[in-house]
Amino acid sequence: MPSGGVIISDKDDRSVWTEVRDGSDVVLKRYVVADAAAVYDNMQALWNSSFGAARMPPGMPEPLSLDGDTIVMSFVDGAPLAE
């Protein structure tokens, strides 16, 4: 598990990295082109569906907050979906 400051991806349209917040590893994804608020709203809807919190293990990271153009989400161990 990363322990903060690990850059996962740095692409032109988005950057992904980890940080430690309140003692827990989180993943941050900054959107440059896409509408971060719309992505966050979609993540919230999925999290609140049977695909998210109700599933064991959850099918996605929990969206924790939206900080401007950056989504903060829980860290989920494993390979990124893009791989």
C-alpha positions in Angstrom: 0.0 0.0 0.0 1.4 3.4 -0.9 2.4 5.7 2.0 1.6 9.1 0.5 3.2 11.1 -2.3 3.3 8.3 -4.8 2.5 9.5 -8.4 0.3 6.9 -10.0 -0.3 8.6 -13.3 0.5 12.0 -14.8 -1.3 12.5 -18.1 -2.2 15.7 -19.9 -5.9 15.5 -19.0 -5.5 14.2 -15.4 -3.0 13.4 -12.7 -3.4 10.7 -10.1 -1.4 10.5 -6.8 -1.6 9.3 -3.2 -1.4 11.2 0.0 -1.9 10.4 3.7 -4.9 12.3 5.2 -6.1 11.7 8.7 -3.7 8.7 9.0 -5.2 6.9 5.9 -3.9 6.6 2.4 -6.1 8.3 -0.2 -6.0 8.7 -3.9 -6.4 12.1 -5.5 -7.3 12.5 -9.2 -7.1 16.0 -10.7 -9.1 16.6 -13.8 -7.8 19.2 -16.3 -10.3 18.7 -19.2 -13.2 16.8 -17.7 -15.7 18.2 -15.3 -14.5 17.0 -11.9 -17.9 17.8 -10.3 -19.8 15.7 -12.8 -17.4 12.8 -12.4 -17.7 13.1 -8.6 -21.5 13.1 -8.8 -21.4 9.9 -11.0 -19.0 8.3 -8.5 -21.3 9.2 -5.6 -24.3 7.6 -7.5 -22.3 4.4 -8.2 -21.0 4.3 -4.6 -24.6 4.5 -3.3 -25.7 1.7 -5.7 -25.3 -2.0 -5.3 -21.9 -1.7 -7.1 -20.4 0.4 -4.3 -20.7 0.4 -0.6 -23.2 -2.5 -0.5 -20.9 -4.8 -2.4 -18.2 -6.8 -0.5 -15.6 -5.9 -1.5 -16.8 -2.7 -3.0 -16.5 -2.5 -6.8 -14.8 0.9 -6.7 -13.1 3.3 -4.3 -15.3 5.4 -2.1 -15.5 9.1 -3.2 -14.6 11.1 -0.1 -14.6 14.7 -1.3 -14.3 17.1 -4.2 -11.6 19.8 -3.8 -12.0 22.1 -6.8 -10.9 20.1 -9.8 -9.6 17.2 -7.7 -11.5 14.1 -6.4 -10.3 12.5 -3.2 -11.2 8.8 -2.9 -10.3 5.9 -0.7 -7.3 3.8 -1.6 -8.1 0.3 -3.0 -5.3 -2.1 -3.2 -4.8 -3.7 -6.6 -4.0 -2.9 -10.2 -5.7 0.2 -11.7 -8.6 -0.6 -14.0 -6.6 0.9 -16.9 -4.0 -1.9 -16.6 
